[in-house]
Amino acid sequence: MEGILKKSEIASQFIAQHLNQFQCPVCGAEMVSVVDQTIYCDQGHTFDIAKKGTLFLINAPVKTEYTDEMLKYRQQVLTAGFFEPMLTEVYRHIKHGGLVLDAGCGEGTTTKWLASQNRNDHYVGLDISKPAINIAGSGLLNDPQPLFMVGDLAKLPFGDQQVTSIVNILSPANYQEFDRVIQPGGRLIKVIPNSDYLKELRALVYPEGQHATYDNSPVKQHFIEHYGEVAFTSVRQSFHLTPALFRALFEMTPLTWQAADRKAAILEEGLTEITADFEVGVVNF
């Protein structure tokens, strides 16, 4: 149908609009043009926009433990609203009207939810997993549509002080790169699991031993050591599980990886409620 843009065309327009905010992840030079869904840097490096509107910005694919199947189960749980109260809190802290990076966006559900809340924000979802970004780029167009890219947190494809807000949800971080790309007045919002996160599943899978409890203090302390005093808000809810959602939850989380031999029995026993328990830390720049 005429008048409806393809995902690759929407991505091209997004990048053209923000071209001066990006930099080449290979050499650090400025991005200078977008022609026929190809991006050019000042030193001649080129990056093609895929049909799904996604970008591949690392030298070679990185194999991760997150398979297509796991990522699709994660998408199922998140689409059902498992993260929604936490995302509502995250959204409350985003500085609006600028470029927002979802750093470690996974299969893109968080990025799409946040992007749908305000048309004045411009979202980029970045993850090192190519299967995750393939899923993020699939399906119907979001309104507005984020830009999804395979990239490395250790070499973000943005110029210095060009990003308004960074969201980092249950994902590794690179604080040196975050500090480099966030503009003055910008904001970093980091979400870490709290001690009761998935506590019912933990009790079911690991009744005793080192995996029976979770302590977020190493991750939280590293964040505080880098930024000093950080304002944290706790977000907690009890989430109802259907048998299908329990199966998806079991399949999506690394918590269950060491229980593969007991999978059938655990799925048979099941859970009808699960605790979503997070801490949302906010840093102002």
Phi and psi in degrees as GROMACS dihedral restraints (atoms count N, CA, C in turn):
[ dihedral_restraints ]
;  ai    aj    ak    al  type     phi  dphi    fc
    3     4     5     6     1   -67.2    20    10
    4     5     6     7     1   147.4    20    10
    6     7     8     9     1    92.5    20    10
    7     8     9    10     1   -14.1    20    10
    9    10    11    12     1   -97.0    20    10
   10    11    12    13     1   119.6    20    10
   12    13    14    15     1   -78.0    20    10
   13    14    15    16     1   145.6    20    10
   15    16    17    18     1   -75.8    20    10
   16    17    18    19     1   160.5    20    10
   18    19    20    21     1   -59.5    20    10
   19    20    21    22     1   -38.7    20    10
   21    22    23    24     1   -65.3    20    10
   22    23    24    25     1   -34.4    20    10
   24    25    26    27     1   -71.6    20    10
   25    26    27    28     1   -38.4    20    10
   27    28    29    30     1   -63.7    20    10
   28    29    30    31     1   -42.3    20    10
   30    31    32    33     1   -63.1    20    10
   31    32    33    34     1   -41.3    20    10
   33    34    35    36     1   -60.4    20    10
   34    35    36    37     1   -43.1    20    10
   36    37    38    39     1   -65.0    20    10
   37    38    39    40     1   -40.6    20    10
   39    40    41    42     1   -59.3    20    10
   40    41    42    43     1   -50.4    20    10
   42    43    44    45     1   -64.9    20    10
   43    44    45    46     1   -41.7    20    10
   45    46    47    48     1   -60.0    20    10
   46    47    48    49     1   -38.6    20    10
   48    49    50    51     1   -66.2    20    10
   49    50    51    52     1   -32.5    20    10
   51    52    53    54     1  -114.0    20    10
   52    53    54    55     1    21.3    20    10
   54    55    56    57     1   -54.8    20    10
   55    56    57    58     1   -39.3    20    10
   57    58    59    60     1   -72.9    20    10
   58    59    60    61     1    -9.1    20    10
   60    61    62    63     1   -92.9    20    10
   61    62    63    64     1   -15.6    20    10
   63    64    65    66     1   -91.8    20    10
   64    65    66    67     1   156.4    20    10
   66    67    68    69     1  -138.5    20    10
   67    68    69    70     1   158.5    20    10
   69    70    71    72     1   -66.7    20    10
   70    71    72    73     1   125.0    20    10
   72    73    74    75     1   -73.4    20    10
   73    74    75    76     1   -11.3    20    10
   75    76    77    78     1   -85.8    20    10
   76    77    78    79     1   -49.6    20    10
   78    79    80    81     1  -120.5    20    10
   79    80    81    82     1    -8.5    20    10
   81    82    83    84     1    82.8    20    10
   82    83    84    85     1     4.0    20    10
   84    85    86    87     1   -75.5    20    10
   85    86    87    88     1   166.9    20    10
   87    88    89    90     1   -68.7    20    10
   88    89    90    91     1   147.5    20    10
   90    91    92    93     1   -81.8    20    10
   91    92    93    94     1   133.6    20    10
   93    94    95    96     1  -114.7    20    10
   94    95    96    97     1   -22.2    20    10
   96    97    98    99     1  -162.4    20    10
   97    98    99   100     1   159.3    20    10
   99   100   101   102     1  -128.2    20    10
  100   101   102   103     1   115.5    20    10
  102   103   104   105     1  -131.6    20    10
  103   104   105   106     1   121.7    20    10
  105   106   107   108     1    51.9    20    10
  106   107   108   109     1    49.1    20    10
  108   109   110   111     1    62.8    20    10
  109   110   111   112     1    25.5    20    10
  111   112   113   114     1  -124.6    20    10
  112   113   114   115     1   133.2    20    10
  114   115   116   117     1  -100.7    20    10
  115   116   117   118     1   137.2    20    10
  117   118   119   120     1  -118.2    20    10
  118   119   120   121     1   135.5    20    10
  120   121   122   123     1   -97.9    20    10
  121   122   123   124     1   168.6    20    10
  123   124   125   126     1   -63.0    20    10
  124   125   126   127     1   -21.7    20    10
  126   127   128   129     1  -100.8    20    10
  127   128   129   130     1     8.7    20    10
  129   130   131   132     1    93.4    20    10
  130   131   132   133     1     1.5    20    10
  132   133   134   135     1   -72.5    20    10
  133   134   135   136     1   141.4    20    10
  135   136   137   138     1  -124.9    20    10
  136   137   138   139     1   150.8    20    10
  138   139   140   141     1  -139.5    20    10
  139   140   141   142     1   123.1    20    10
  141   142   143   144     1   -90.8    20    10
  142   143   144   145     1   139.1    20    10
  144   145   146   147     1   -87.6    20    10
  145   146   147   148     1   125.3    20    10
  147   148   149   150     1   -72.3    20    10
  148   149   150   151     1   166.7    20    10
  150   151   152   153     1   -57.9    20    10
  151   152   153   154     1   -31.4    20    10
  153   154   155   156     1   -76.1    20    10
  154   155   156   157     1    -2.3    20    10
  156   157   158   159     1    83.8    20    10
  157   158   159   160     1    14.1    20    10
  159   160   161   162     1  -100.5    20    10
  160   161   162   163     1   161.3    20    10
  162   163   164   165     1  -123.4    20    10
  163   164   165   166     1   145.6    20    10
  165   166   167   168     1  -114.2    20    10
  166   167   168   169     1   111.5    20    10
  168   169   170   171     1  -121.8    20    10
  169   170   171   172     1    26.5    20    10
  171   172   173   174     1  -123.5    20    10
  172   173   174   175     1   159.2    20    10
  174   175   176   177     1   -64.5    20    10
  175   176   177   178     1   -36.0    20    10
  177   178   179   180     1  -152.0    20    10
  178   179   180   181     1   152.2    20    10
  180   181   182   183     1   -58.4    20    10
  181   182   183   184     1   142.4    20    10
  183   184   185   186     1  -109.1    20    10
  184   185   186   187     1   123.4    20    10
  186   187   188   189     1   -79.2    20    10
  187   188   189   190     1   125.8    20    10
  189   190   191   192     1  -117.6    20    10
  190   191   192   193     1   171.4    20    10
  192   193   194   195     1   -82.7    20    10
  193   194   195   196     1    -2.9    20    10
  195   196   197   198     1   -91.6    20    10
  196   197   198   199     1   108.6    20    10
  198   199   200   201     1   -84.8    20    10
  199   200   201   202     1   167.1    20    10
  201   202   203   204     1   -53.7    20    10
  202   203   204   205     1   -43.7    20    10
  204   205   206   207     1   -62.3    20    10
  205   206   207   208     1   -46.7    20    10
  207   208   209   210     1   -60.3    20    10
  208   209   210   211     1   -43.4    20    10
  210   211   212   213     1   -65.8    20    10
  211   212   213   214     1   -36.8    20    10
  213   214   215   216     1   -69.6    20    10
  214   215   216   217     1   -35.7    20    10
  216   217   218   219     1   -65.2    20    10
  217   218   219   220     1   -39.2    20    10
  219   220   221   222     1   -61.7    20    10
  220   221   222   223     1   -44.0    20    10
  222   223   224   225     1   -59.4    20    10
  223   224   225   226     1   -39.6    20    10
  225   226   227   228     1   -62.4    20    10
  226   227   228   229     1   -45.6    20    10
  228   229   230   231     1   -68.0    20    10
  229   230   231   232     1   -43.6    20    10
  231   232   233   234     1   -69.6    20    10
  232   233   234   235     1   -37.7    20    10
  234   235   236   237     1   -64.6    20    10
  235   236   237   238     1   -27.0    20    10
  237   238   239   240     1   -75.3    20    10
  238   239   240   241     1    -6.4    20    10
  240   241   242   243     1   105.4    20    10
  241   242   243   244     1    10.5    20    10
  243   244   245   246     1   -59.0    20    10
  244   245   246   247     1   -35.2    20    10
  246   247   248   249     1   -94.5    20    10
  247   248   249   250     1    -2.9    20    10
  249   250   251   252     1   -59.7    20    10
  250   251   252   253     1   -45.5    20    10
  252   253   254   255     1   -61.0    20    10
  253   254   255   256     1   -39.5    20    10
  255   256   257   258     1   -64.8    20    10
  256   257   258   259     1   -43.8    20    10
  258   259   260   261     1   -64.9    20    10
  259   260   261   262     1   -32.8    20    10
  261   262   263   264     1   -61.5    20    10
  262   263   264   265     1   -40.7    20    10
  264   265   266   267     1   -68.5    20    10
  265   266   267   268     1   -42.0    20    10
  267   268   269   270     1   -58.9    20    10
  268   269   270   271     1   -47.7    20    10
  270   271   272   273     1   -59.8    20    10
  271   272   273   274     1   -33.5    20    10
  273   274   275   276     1   -59.5    20    10
  274   275   276   277     1   -25.5    20    10
  276   277   278   279     1  -102.1    20    10
  277   278   279   280     1    -5.4    20    10
  279   280   281   282     1   -70.6    20    10
  280   281   282   283     1   135.7    20    10
  282   283   284   285     1   -80.0    20    10
  283   284   285   286     1   119.4    20    10
  285   286   287   288     1   -87.1    20    10
  286   287   288   289     1   156.1    20    10
  288   289   290   291     1    93.2    20    10
  289   290   291   292     1     2.6    20    10
  291   292   293   294     1  -127.5    20    10
  292   293   294   295     1  -161.9    20    10
  294   295   296   297     1   -88.4    20    10
  295   296   297   298     1   123.7    20    10
  297   298   299   300     1  -115.0    20    10
  298   299   300   301     1   126.8    20    10
  300   301   302   303     1  -104.4    20    10
  301   302   303   304     1   123.6    20    10
  303   304   305   306     1   -94.3    20    10
  304   305   306   307     1    98.1    20    10
  306   307   308   309     1   -88.6    20    10
  307   308   309   310     1   111.4    20    10
  309   310   311   312     1    85.0    20    10
  310   311   312   313     1    54.4    20    10
  312   313   314   315     1   -80.6    20    10
  313   314   315   316     1    -7.6    20    10
  315   316   317   318     1    60.1    20    10
  316   317   318   319     1  -136.1    20    10
  318   319   320   321     1   -85.8    20    10
  319   320   321   322     1    12.7    20    10
  321   322   323   324     1    90.9    20    10
  322   323   324   325     1    -1.5    20    10
  324   325   326   327     1   -63.0    20    10
  325   326   327   328     1   -42.0    20    10
  327   328   329   330     1   -64.3    20    10
  328   329   330   331     1   -42.9    20    10
  330   331   332   333     1   -61.7    20    10
  331   332   333   334     1   -45.4    20    10
  333   334   335   336     1   -65.6    20    10
  334   335   336   337     1   -40.2    20    10
  336   337   338   339     1   -63.2    20    10
  337   338   339   340     1   -47.8    20    10
  339   340   341   342     1   -64.0    20    10
  340   341   342   343     1   -42.3    20    10
  342   343   344   345     1   -62.3    20    10
  343   344   345   346     1   -33.2    20    10
  345   346   347   348     1   -72.7    20    10
  346   347   348   349     1   -10.2    20    10
  348   349   350   351     1   -82.6    20    10
  349   350   351   352     1   -22.1    20    10
  351   352   353   354     1  -156.5    20    10
  352   353   354   355     1   116.5    20    10
  354   355   356   357     1   -71.5    20    10
  355   356   357   358     1   -13.5    20    10
  357   358   359   360     1   -83.8    20    10
  358   359   360   361     1    -8.8    20    10
  360   361   362   363     1   -94.0    20    10
  361   362   363   364     1   148.9    20    10
  363   364   365   366     1  -121.9    20    10
  364   365   366   367     1   111.2    20    10
  366   367   368   369     1  -101.7    20    10
  367   368   369   370     1   136.9    20    10
  369   370   371   372     1  -119.7    20    10
  370   371   372   373     1   125.2    20    10
  372   373   374   375     1  -102.6    20    10
  373   374   375   376     1   123.6    20    10
  375   376   377   378     1  -124.1    20    10
  376   377   378   379     1   133.9    20    10
  378   379   380   381     1  -149.6    20    10
  379   380   381   382     1   151.6    20    10
  381   382   383   384     1   -81.0    20    10
  382   383   384   385     1   -11.6    20    10
  384   385   386   387     1   -89.0    20    10
  385   386   387   388     1   115.7    20    10
  387   388   389   390     1   -64.4    20    10
  388   389   390   391     1   -42.4    20    10
  390   391   392   393     1   -57.9    20    10
  391   392   393   394     1   -37.4    20    10
  393   394   395   396     1   -64.3    20    10
  394   395   396   397     1   -45.3    20    10
  396   397   398   399     1   -69.7    20    10
  397   398   399   400     1   -31.7    20    10
  399   400   401   402     1   -60.8    20    10
  400   401   402   403     1   -41.8    20    10
  402   403   404   405     1   -69.0    20    10
  403   404   405   406     1   -41.3    20    10
  405   406   407   408     1   -58.3    20    10
  406   407   408   409     1   -36.1    20    10
  408   409   410   411     1   -83.4    20    10
  409   410   411   412     1    -6.8    20    10
  411   412   413   414     1   -86.1    20    10
  412   413   414   415     1   170.6    20    10
  414   415   416   417     1    83.6    20    10
  415   416   417   418     1  -168.2    20    10
  417   418   419   420     1   -69.8    20    10
  418   419   420   421     1   155.6    20    10
  420   421   422   423     1   -63.5    20    10
  421   422   423   424     1   137.7    20    10
  423   424   425   426     1   -81.9    20    10
  424   425   426   427     1   162.7    20    10
  426   427   428   429     1  -132.8    20    10
  427   428   429   430     1   102.3    20    10
  429   430   431   432     1   -78.7    20    10
  430   431   432   433     1   162.0    20    10
  432   433   434   435     1   -89.7    20    10
  433   434   435   436     1   121.0    20    10
  435   436   437   438     1   -69.6    20    10
  436   437   438   439     1   164.2    20    10
  438   439   440   441     1   -97.2    20    10
  439   440   441   442     1   125.0    20    10
  441   442   443   444     1  -109.8    20    10
  442   443   444   445     1   137.0    20    10
  444   445   446   447     1  -144.6    20    10
  445   446   447   448     1   145.9    20    10
  447   448   449   450     1   -83.9    20    10
  448   449   450   451     1   118.8    20    10
  450   451   452   453     1  -154.1    20    10
  451   452   453   454     1   172.8    20    10
  453   454   455   456     1  -110.5    20    10
  454   455   456   457     1   126.2    20    10
  456   457   458   459     1   -60.8    20    10
  457   458   459   460     1   -23.3    20    10
  459   460   461   462     1   -80.5    20    10
  460   461   462   463     1    -9.4    20    10
  462   463   464   465     1  -148.6    20    10
  463   464   465   466     1    72.7    20    10
  465   466   467   468     1   -67.0    20    10
  466   467   468   469     1   140.2    20    10
  468   469   470   471     1   -84.5    20    10
  469   470   471   472     1    44.0    20    10
  471   472   473   474     1  -128.6    20    10
  472   473   474   475     1   149.4    20    10
  474   475   476   477     1   -71.2    20    10
  475   476   477   478     1   170.5    20    10
  477   478   479   480     1   -62.2    20    10
  478   479   480   481     1   133.2    20    10
  480   481   482   483     1    55.2    20    10
  481   482   483   484     1    47.1    20    10
  483   484   485   486     1  -115.0    20    10
  484   485   486   487     1    -5.9    20    10
  486   487   488   489     1  -110.2    20    10
  487   488   489   490     1   132.5    20    10
  489   490   491   492     1   -77.7    20    10
  490   491   492   493     1   -44.2    20    10
  492   493   494   495     1  -141.3    20    10
  493   494   495   496     1   146.0    20    10
  495   496   497   498     1  -120.5    20    10
  496   497   498   499     1   129.3    20    10
  498   499   500   501     1  -107.8    20    10
  499   500   501   502     1   131.7    20    10
  501   502   503   504     1  -135.3    20    10
  502   503   504   505     1    95.5    20    10
  504   505   506   507     1  -107.4    20    10
  505   506   507   508     1   113.8    20    10
  507   508   509   510     1    48.4    20    10
  508   509   510   511     1    41.0    20    10
  510   511   512   513     1  -136.9    20    10
  511   512   513   514     1   154.0    20    10
  513   514   515   516     1   -56.8    20    10
  514   515   516   517     1   159.6    20    10
  516   517   518   519     1  -132.2    20    10
  517   518   519   520     1   159.9    20    10
  519   520   521   522     1  -132.0    20    10
  520   521   522   523     1    94.3    20    10
  522   523   524   525     1   -66.8    20    10
  523   524   525   526     1   -30.8    20    10
  525   526   527   528     1   -63.4    20    10
  526   527   528   529     1   -44.2    20    10
  528   529   530   531     1   -69.5    20    10
  529   530   531   532     1   -38.3    20    10
  531   532   533   534     1   -58.3    20    10
  532   533   534   535     1   -46.0    20    10
  534   535   536   537     1   -61.1    20    10
  535   536   537   538     1   -36.4    20    10
  537   538   539   540     1   -68.0    20    10
  538   539   540   541     1   -41.6    20    10
  540   541   542   543     1   -92.9    20    10
  541   542   543   544     1   -18.4    20    10
  543   544   545   546     1   -75.8    20    10
  544   545   546   547     1   135.1    20    10
  546   547   548   549     1   -81.6    20    10
  547   548   549   550     1   156.8    20    10
  549   550   551   552     1   -55.8    20    10
  550   551   552   553     1   134.5    20    10
  552   553   554   555     1    87.9    20    10
  553   554   555   556     1    -3.8    20    10
  555   556   557   558     1   -78.8    20    10
  556   557   558   559     1  -175.0    20    10
  558   559   560   561     1  -148.4    20    10
  559   560   561   562     1   138.8    20    10
  561   562   563   564     1  -110.3    20    10
  562   563   564   565     1   127.7    20    10
  564   565   566   567     1  -120.7    20    10
  565   566   567   568     1   112.3    20    10
  567   568   569   570     1  -112.8    20    10
  568   569   570   571     1   133.9    20    10
  570   571   572   573     1  -113.9    20    10
  571   572   573   574     1   126.0    20    10
  573   574   575   576     1  -123.7    20    10
  574   575   576   577     1   151.0    20    10
  576   577   578   579     1   -66.4    20    10
  577   578   579   580     1   144.1    20    10
  579   580   581   582     1   -94.4    20    10
  580   581   582   583     1   174.5    20    10
  582   583   584   585     1   -62.5    20    10
  583   584   585   586     1   -26.7    20    10
  585   586   587   588     1   -95.5    20    10
  586   587   588   589     1     8.7    20    10
  588   589   590   591     1   -60.9    20    10
  589   590   591   592     1   122.6    20    10
  591   592   593   594     1    56.2    20    10
  592   593   594   595     1    33.8    20    10
  594   595   596   597     1   -62.6    20    10
  595   596   597   598     1   -34.0    20    10
  597   598   599   600     1   -67.5    20    10
  598   599   600   601     1   -40.5    20    10
  600   601   602   603     1   -67.5    20    10
  601   602   603   604     1   -40.1    20    10
  603   604   605   606     1   -60.4    20    10
  604   605   606   607     1   -44.0    20    10
  606   607   608   609     1   -65.7    20    10
  607   608   609   610     1   -34.8    20    10
  609   610   611   612     1   -72.1    20    10
  610   611   612   613     1   -41.7    20    10
  612   613   614   615     1   -84.5    20    10
  613   614   615   616     1   -38.3    20    10
  615   616   617   618     1  -129.7    20    10
  616   617   618   619     1    80.1    20    10
  618   619   620   621     1   -59.5    20    10
  619   620   621   622     1   -24.2    20    10
  621   622   623   624     1  -151.7    20    10
  622   623   624   625     1   170.5    20    10
  624   625   626   627     1    98.4    20    10
  625   626   627   628     1  -174.3    20    10
  627   628   629   630     1   -66.8    20    10
  628   629   630   631     1   -24.0    20    10
  630   631   632   633     1   -89.6    20    10
  631   632   633   634     1    -1.1    20    10
  633   634   635   636     1   -71.6    20    10
  634   635   636   637     1   -23.0    20    10
  636   637   638   639     1  -129.9    20    10
  637   638   639   640     1   163.9    20    10
  639   640   641   642     1  -131.8    20    10
  640   641   642   643     1   135.0    20    10
  642   643   644   645     1  -123.8    20    10
  643   644   645   646     1   117.2    20    10
  645   646   647   648     1   -89.4    20    10
  646   647   648   649     1     3.3    20    10
  648   649   650   651     1   -61.6    20    10
  649   650   651   652     1   -35.5    20    10
  651   652   653   654     1   -60.9    20    10
  652   653   654   655     1   -44.9    20    10
  654   655   656   657     1   -67.4    20    10
  655   656   657   658     1   -44.6    20    10
  657   658   659   660     1   -64.2    20    10
  658   659   660   661     1   -42.2    20    10
  660   661   662   663     1   -66.2    20    10
  661   662   663   664     1   -38.8    20    10
  663   664   665   666     1   -62.2    20    10
  664   665   666   667     1   -40.2    20    10
  666   667   668   669     1   -62.8    20    10
  667   668   669   670     1   -46.4    20    10
  669   670   671   672     1   -67.1    20    10
  670   671   672   673     1   -39.9    20    10
  672   673   674   675     1   -61.4    20    10
  673   674   675   676     1   -33.8    20    10
  675   676   677   678     1   -78.5    20    10
  676   677   678   679     1   -37.8    20    10
  678   679   680   681     1  -111.3    20    10
  679   680   681   682     1    -4.4    20    10
  681   682   683   684     1    80.2    20    10
  682   683   684   685     1  -145.4    20    10
  684   685   686   687     1   -64.6    20    10
  685   686   687   688     1   127.6    20    10
  687   688   689   690     1  -123.5    20    10
  688   689   690   691     1   134.6    20    10
  690   691   692   693     1   -81.6    20    10
  691   692   693   694     1   121.0    20    10
  693   694   695   696     1  -112.1    20    10
  694   695   696   697     1   141.0    20    10
  696   697   698   699     1  -124.0    20    10
  697   698   699   700     1   131.0    20    10
  699   700   701   702     1   -87.7    20    10
  700   701   702   703     1   137.7    20    10
  702   703   704   705     1  -129.3    20    10
  703   704   705   706     1   122.4    20    10
  705   706   707   708     1  -138.6    20    10
  706   707   708   709     1   137.8    20    10
  708   709   710   711     1  -149.4    20    10
  709   710   711   712     1   157.2    20    10
  711   712   713   714     1  -100.6    20    10
  712   713   714   715     1   125.2    20    10
  714   715   716   717     1  -113.0    20    10
  715   716   717   718     1   130.0    20    10
  717   718   719   720     1   -77.5    20    10
  718   719   720   721     1   136.2    20    10
  720   721   722   723     1  -114.7    20    10
  721   722   723   724     1   127.1    20    10
  723   724   725   726     1   -81.5    20    10
  724   725   726   727     1   166.2    20    10
  726   727   728   729     1   -55.3    20    10
  727   728   729   730     1   -38.3    20    10
  729   730   731   732     1   -67.1    20    10
  730   731   732   733     1   -39.7    20    10
  732   733   734   735     1   -71.1    20    10
  733   734   735   736     1   -34.5    20    10
  735   736   737   738     1   -64.0    20    10
  736   737   738   739     1   -42.3    20    10
  738   739   740   741     1   -59.6    20    10
  739   740   741   742     1   -44.6    20    10
  741   742   743   744     1   -64.2    20    10
  742   743   744   745     1   -40.7    20    10
  744   745   746   747     1   -63.3    20    10
  745   746   747   748     1   -44.5    20    10
  747   748   749   750     1   -58.9    20    10
  748   749   750   751     1   -42.8    20    10
  750   751   752   753     1   -75.7    20    10
  751   752   753   754     1   -23.9    20    10
  753   754   755   756     1   -88.1    20    10
  754   755   756   757     1   -20.2    20    10
  756   757   758   759     1  -104.3    20    10
  757   758   759   760     1   137.1    20    10
  759   760   761   762     1   -60.7    20    10
  760   761   762   763     1   -18.2    20    10
  762   763   764   765     1   -54.6    20    10
  763   764   765   766     1   -30.0    20    10
  765   766   767   768     1   -98.1    20    10
  766   767   768   769     1    -0.1    20    10
  768   769   770   771     1   -57.2    20    10
  769   770   771   772     1   -37.3    20    10
  771   772   773   774     1   -85.1    20    10
  772   773   774   775     1     5.9    20    10
  774   775   776   777     1  -115.2    20    10
  775   776   777   778     1    22.3    20    10
  777   778   779   780     1   -59.8    20    10
  778   779   780   781     1   -32.1    20    10
  780   781   782   783     1   -71.2    20    10
  781   782   783   784     1   -17.4    20    10
  783   784   785   786     1  -109.6    20    10
  784   785   786   787     1    13.1    20    10
  786   787   788   789     1   -57.0    20    10
  787   788   789   790     1   -48.2    20    10
  789   790   791   792     1   -60.0    20    10
  790   791   792   793     1   -44.2    20    10
  792   793   794   795     1   -66.5    20    10
  793   794   795   796     1   -39.5    20    10
  795   796   797   798     1   -66.6    20    10
  796   797   798   799     1   -43.0    20    10
  798   799   800   801     1   -65.8    20    10
  799   800   801   802     1   -33.8    20    10
  801   802   803   804     1   -66.0    20    10
  802   803   804   805     1   -41.9    20    10
  804   805   806   807     1   -70.0    20    10
  805   806   807   808     1   -48.5    20    10
  807   808   809   810     1    69.4    20    10
  808   809   810   811     1   175.4    20    10
  810   811   812   813     1  -141.8    20    10
  811   812   813   814     1   148.3    20    10
  813   814   815   816     1  -109.0    20    10
  814   815   816   817     1   -13.1    20    10
  816   817   818   819     1  -138.0    20    10
  817   818   819   820     1   145.6    20    10
  819   820   821   822     1  -139.8    20    10
  820   821   822   823     1   144.7    20    10
  822   823   824   825     1   -93.2    20    10
  823   824   825   826     1   126.3    20    10
  825   826   827   828     1  -102.2    20    10
  826   827   828   829     1   113.9    20    10
  828   829   830   831     1  -134.3    20    10
  829   830   831   832     1   114.1    20    10
  831   832   833   834     1  -131.5    20    10
  832   833   834   835     1   159.5    20    10
  834   835   836   837     1  -119.4    20    10
  835   836   837   838     1   130.4    20    10
  837   838   839   840     1  -109.4    20    10
  838   839   840   841     1   113.0    20    10
  840   841   842   843     1  -103.8    20    10
  841   842   843   844     1   136.9    20    10
  843   844   845   846     1  -124.0    20    10
  844   845   846   847     1   130.9    20    10
  846   847   848   849     1  -121.2    20    10
  847   848   849   850     1   128.2    20    10
  849   850   851   852     1   -97.2    20    10
  850   851   852   853     1   137.2    20    10
